[in-house]
């Protein structure tokens, strides 16, 4: 009997469109002899739909409302020992169960989905979930908390300061405080977003003012850290769980002597906007663009121009791969995550962990192929890890019967 896998994607996130790309790529890579793949698309209003047309990227390139009219709105419902995908609008006669679900595979990016929120929902249904649990998802998404945890475990990160909307009410005082804490240039970023959304570099007070305005337009809290002026970025993925994890090959994005913008990562041909970035528009590939495990190079993070393997020394490669595995385990991750590092070329090539992507774009399949792991095998192993985690959960006692309420009078 096939394993029934609900691939959930989209959601109320600034990275909604990138999630669509990653999910369509992933669904094409599944072994259909082993899995029954059920696409579940979440709209930006968090309404869930299923249907075969949701497997095709071209369905999302036109009128979304018209597309959804050809799909079925659904809900996840627990019934006894099963989790069912049910029609939202029940039929009086006929079948309302779309499918039973054995495991859910969230291919989601960004706040409100990747940050443990969606995983928490499925956890209440006691449904096995591929990837990180609630805590590791939340910590991974919050850049300040992630840095604090890594720093406590001697994983090198840049020092930072965080500020909220209340601090921003007195903008002059806030900029004075930042200038007293850091020398220019600085990087300003939302504390809980991915895909470089809202991130910019400031070389002076005027640019700092613009950077704060941009970052606070996307989040209630922002983070400020010094900018590395001679920067080399290196990314590495990790697959596994807290018990056993391994690192992929390393990559280095080409032409990235500053932190990559959203446009650098996802919008082919767009000029970078790391400095003075004014806004972000998410897109999906043009009609006819290739996507999927074979031919996925034209979309998502897989389309980024890169040096793979990274142009670094064998010693630096092993240092980064070891740090990636340590960070993955320290943060309690599971499944696959991509960890992005910065090399300070002005400081004897010192390495800093920049951020972790607990559900990386394209699931970082392109980093595993050079290591001999196909996209299909990557998905198999991620699902196996989720089912292993579920078996372990079943051994833990979460509730028991007591007579505590017997004598209570209120």
ABEGO torsion letter per residue (X at the ends): XBBBBBBBBEEBBAAAAAAAAAAAAAAAABBAAABBBBBBBBBAAGBBBBEAAAABAAAAABBAAAAAAABBBBBBBBBEABBBBBBABBBABEBABABBBABBBBBBBEBGAAAGAAAAAAAAAGBBBBEBBAAAAAAAABAAAAAAAAAAAGBBBBBBBBBBAAAAABAAAAAAAAAAABBOBBBBBBAABBGGBGBBBBABAAAAAAAAAAAAAABABBBBBBBBABBBBBBBBBBEBAABBBBBBBBBBBGBABBBBAAAAABBGBBBAABGBABBBBBBBBBGBBBEABGAAABEAAABBBBOBBBBBAAAAAAAAAAAAAAAAAAGBBEBBBBBBBBBAABGGBBBBABBBABBBGGGAAAAAAAGBBAAAAAAAAAAAAAAAAAAAAABBABBBBAAAAABBX
